Amino acid sequence: MARIQRGVAPAAYDPHTTLYNRFFRWSRLGVFDRILAAPAAEGGWLSDC
């Protein structure tokens, strides 16, 4: 799982823990899988992965 290091996100974003919790929740719900599946289904560069 990717990690967000403390202090890396711009100040305009939510606090580090909020970003982590959102990323973790979206990962668990399959949001990133669906985002990446669309270009792969169209034969984009992700279809080679």
C-alpha positions as CSV (number, residue, x, y, z in Angstrom):
1,M,0.0,0.0,0.0
2,A,1.3,3.5,-0.8
3,R,1.9,5.9,2.0
4,I,1.6,9.6,2.3
5,Q,4.5,10.9,4.2
6,R,3.9,13.6,6.8
7,G,4.5,17.1,5.3
8,V,4.4,16.0,1.7
9,A,0.9,17.0,0.9
10,P,0.3,20.7,0.3
11,A,-1.2,22.7,3.1
12,A,-4.4,23.3,1.1
13,Y,-5.2,19.6,1.5
14,D,-6.7,18.1,4.6
15,P,-4.5,17.0,7.5
16,H,-2.2,13.9,6.9
17,T,-4.5,11.6,8.8
18,T,-7.6,12.6,6.8
19,L,-5.7,12.0,3.6
20,Y,-4.5,8.6,4.8
21,N,-8.0,7.6,6.0
22,R,-9.6,8.7,2.6
23,F,-6.9,6.8,0.6
24,F,-7.4,3.7,2.8
25,R,-11.2,3.9,2.5
26,W,-11.1,4.4,-1.3
27,S,-8.7,1.5,-1.6
28,R,-10.9,-0.8,0.5
29,L,-14.0,0.2,-1.6
30,G,-12.2,-0.5,-4.9
31,V,-12.3,3.1,-6.2
32,F,-8.8,2.9,-7.6
33,D,-9.5,-0.5,-9.2
34,R,-12.4,1.0,-11.0
35,I,-10.5,4.1,-12.1
36,L,-7.7,2.0,-13.5
37,A,-10.0,-0.6,-15.1
38,A,-11.6,1.9,-17.5
39,P,-8.5,2.7,-19.5
40,A,-7.4,-0.9,-19.5
41,A,-10.8,-2.0,-20.9
42,E,-10.4,0.5,-23.7
43,G,-7.0,-1.0,-24.6
44,G,-5.0,1.9,-23.2
45,W,-1.5,1.7,-21.8
46,L,-2.8,-0.1,-18.7
47,S,-3.8,-3.1,-20.7
48,D,-0.1,-4.2,-20.8
49,C,0.1,-4.4,-17.0
